Every structure is written in structure tokens, then in C-alpha cells.
Amino acid sequence: MTSVKKVPVRGLARLRHLRKALVSFKRWQLTRIWGMDIDPTVEMSLSAKFDRTFAKGVHVAAHSYVAFEARILTHDRTRGLYLHTRIGENCFIGGRSMILPGIEIGDGCVVGAGSVVTKSVPAGSVVAGNPAKVLRSGITVGPYGRFPDADATESALVEQGMA
């Protein structure tokens, strides 16, 4: 078995312990104070936004990742909607994407950066665009929406000196 080579820790990544503590505090605040249903294993960017107007409507399952400036919405005041929005297990929600109220993202899904998800997404799918459309289905991902070959790809880039 070959060893996996990882990108060296540089720059602000050296403060990852501080970031981890801040994310834990943010998760505590969202779950305990606002009443959101966010699993303790969920990772999120500090800039990710969760709708506080109908906070009980936010549900994020285990081992999912919500990237920078992504928005999870649960209400639409113009239509008077207050709906539950659910993100399944092992999902990745890309940066600056938006999940509209009442949407369900199935287990093992990847939402591309900048996507606007207007319809529920079946499990094991990759969606992207505005409005988001299914690009691939039947995919398999690990925790946090990471593809199975991601370690091999990263290792190859490190060996080539590109990472």
C-alpha cells in the first residue's frame, strides 16, 4: 500500500486549531441558541449563513460540509413560506451556493459552487448551475462529500510539485 502525500500546511492553515474552536462555537450557537438541527460532525465555513428567521427549519446531517458564503434558507416572506430545508449525510455544499426553502438534498450529494438549488436533489447526485441541474447521478462520496479518488489526486499533485 502506498502512502498518501498531503499538501503541506502553510499560511492561515497553521491556525486550524483556532478555526476549529470558532466553528465549534458557531455550531453550538446555531444549535443551542437558535434551535437548528445541525449534527456535531458537520463542518462549515465561518462565513456560511443559515436562515435564522425560521431557524428550526434548518437540518444538516452527519459528515456534511457547508463551504464559504453558502446560504441555507428556510423562509420566503413574499410567499409567506416557512419550510424545513434538509441536507443529507456526506454532502458538500459549494461556496456561494444557495439552497432555497423546503429543498431536500439527498445523502452523498455535491452542490457546485455558486449554484441556486430550486428543486430537491436525489441522493448520490452532483448538481450545479442557476437553477441547479443534476449533472451526474449514482455517485459515491465519503465524508464531507469527498470523492474516493481525491487522496490519490492530491498525492499525485504533491509529487509533481504542483501543490
Disulfide bonds with the S-S distance in Angstrom:
none
